[in-house]
Amino acid sequence: MAQVIWTEPALTDLNDIAEYIAIDKLDAATSLVQHVFSVVDRLEQHPRSGRKPPELKDSRYREVIAGPCRIFYRVVKQDIYILFVMRSERRLRDYMLESRDENSK
C-alpha cells in the first residue's frame, strides 16, 4: 500500500481555500477539507487512479478532483506526494507563474 505525504505548500493551499470559503460558510469549508482528504486517502489503494492533467500530458504529475479543487500529486516508488491544491476554475499556468513570483520575493 502506498503512503500519502502532504507537502507544506499543498497544505497551505488547502488551508487558504478553506479560509476563504469559511468567511461566509464555515460548514462548507469544513466539508470541503474532509472531502479533499477522503479523495486523497483513496490514492493509498490506487495511486495511479488520478488523471494526467490536460495541461501537462507528458509529465509525471497526476491529479484528482475534489470539487472545487484540483489536487496535484506525484508517485515516487511507494509514496504519493501531494504537491499542490488549487481551485478548479483557476488556470494552471497562471497559478504556477503566480507561485513562482511569490517565491522569488
C-alpha positions, -999 to +999 in steps of 0.1 A: +000+000+000+013+035-009+018+062+017+004+097+011+027+125+020+014+161+021+039+188+013+037+220+033+028+241+002-001+218-006-014+220+030-011+258+028-030+258-005-059+238+010-059+260+042-061+292+021-090+278+001-108+267+032-102+300+050-117+319+020-148+297+020-151+299+058-156+337+056-192+330+045-198+293+052-178+276+079-197+243+074-189+243+037-152+249+044-151+220+069-169+197+044-145+207+017-114+198+037-129+165+047-138+157+011-103+165-001-087+143+025-112+115+017-104+117-021-066+118-014-068+089+011-082+067-017-048+071-035-032+048-009-050+019-026-050+032-062-020+056-065-023+059-103-060+064-104-057+101-110-055+115-145-027+133-161-036+170-161-047+181-196-022+209-195+007+186-185+000+155-206+037+144-209+046+150-173+049+127-143+023+146-124-013+134-118-044+150-104-076+141-087-106+163-084-124+170-052-147+198-064-140+227-064-103+216-060-077+200-082-051+181-062-018+175-079+005+147-069+034+126-080+040+089-073+076+080-063+081+043-056+056+036-028+050+072-018+024+097-031+035+133-027+006+158-027+023+188-043-004+215-045-041+222-044-059+248-065-094+259-072-106+242-104-117+275-120-081+288-120-059+283-149-029+261-141-003+281-160-014+313-143-013+296-109+022+282-114+035+315-126+020+333-097+035+308-073+070+314-088+066+351-085+058+348-048+087+325-041+112+349-058+103+377-034 
